[in-house]
Amino acid sequence: MSFFTVTHNSKKSRARLGTITTDHGTVQTPAFVPVGTKGTIKGLPQQFISDLHIQLSFVNTYHLVTHPGVDVLSNAGGIHSMANYSIPLMSDSGGFQVFSLAQRQRKENDKLQMTNLKSNSNSQLPNNTKRTAGIRGDEEPLVEKIDEDGVTFRSVFDGQKIVFTPESSMDFQVAIGADINMAFDECTYYPATHEYTKKAMERTHRWLERCIKHRATDSVTALLPASAPLTFVKDARVSGSPSARVTCCTQNQYLYGIIQGGMYEDLRKKSAEFVASLATPGVAIGGVSVGETKEEMRNQVAWVAPYLPSDRPVHLLGVGQVDDIVDLVKHGIDTFDCVEPTRVARMGVVYRLKEVLAYCDGSHSPYEFEITKNVYRADLSKLDDTCTCMVCSTYTKAYIHHLFKQRELLGYTLLSYHNLWVMERLMEYIRNLIQSDRM
């Protein structure tokens, strides 16, 4: 079974069509990956996931290790079995929680430091004793320590101390059983000095080598051909916990190395070159969309584009607004994960299908509106007159407006369904444009 196959390269850009093949199904790329942090795409039962034709979803290792826990996941046969998922899944490594400093006065302090230290690459950041990390918009656990071995957290669930290392992250992801796993990395906050970013990048590279070594079996060399899965030792012990054992419920799990380097071109290129040189089945770009401008984020992707592998899938972590996808797929990005469509849906923001698709053709008309505005209280027209999804075929603006004003949970579910329907239609349209060499 070939994990990734390129089926068409656009003549207009680096954009391409491909197929990712996993134990739980195939994914036509480019693809959008809705985030299901805690083992659920918020508000959507599994039947809706099937109806929407969602191909791939993203779960968070930190949250699932915190609750329900490795023992429950392992006994259940992984999150696919426990949550009745029938689609392929990606799992975060827990490394995203490393990023960012404590909220206290950080922004003003960092702006001042970057001004003072801009020309001095040898300068040190002050010693901050507490750090918090945003987990793609969810809770902010206290990060107690980051060192060469790994990261120590306090659980947001019960305050328990949890240690993540490259080895334990790999073991945790065995228990979760996601088809695609991310290597453990340190995602630097924004803005960080060149010196700090370089140290974090080099640590990420060393951690990647440890991830590869840990998940290789005795009979497999640490650096496998790009086409081969890096398989876990079945029934392996959880690192650091001699009594805990996990079983691999997914036969083939594929490891992605993560490119870091912050906002510095030289570091981004160096990291891309290093990560691509290690033959992990896939590559991810991390450390973007963490506070920088869209222009800066696009630059970071453009810098590494020439170094991205032509025969392996490339994932962009935490990025997935409509304009981001339309612009960045042209750099050879195959998959994008983001909470945006469902998060804004729970705030009453509705995507307009026609305007979303028009972005691909150069239009920049507003593609969303707020259903909570009073102008929609008595509007009996369909939610989006160009959309044929279940929600638009069944409900009016007035009804959805009513649900939100009354804080009825159905409203959150219906708008999440609609926005994800629009995102799936966007990706279909993009694939058609690439196929015809128009993107």
Beta strands, then each sheet from edge to edge (+ up, - down):
strand 1: 4-9
strand 2: 16-22
strand 3: 25-29
strand 4: 31-34
strand 5: 57-60
strand 6: 89-92
strand 7: 131-132
strand 8: 142-146
strand 9: 151-154
strand 10: 161-164
strand 11: 180-182
strand 12: 237-238
strand 13: 241-245
strand 14: 254-259
strand 15: 282-285
strand 16: 314-316
strand 17: 335-338
strand 18: 349-351
strand 19: 368-370
sheet 1: 1+ 2- 3+
sheet 2: 4+ 17+ 16+ 15+ 14+ 11+ 6+ 5+
sheet 3: 7+ 8- 9+ 10-
sheet 4: 12+ 13-
sheet 5: 18+ 19-
end
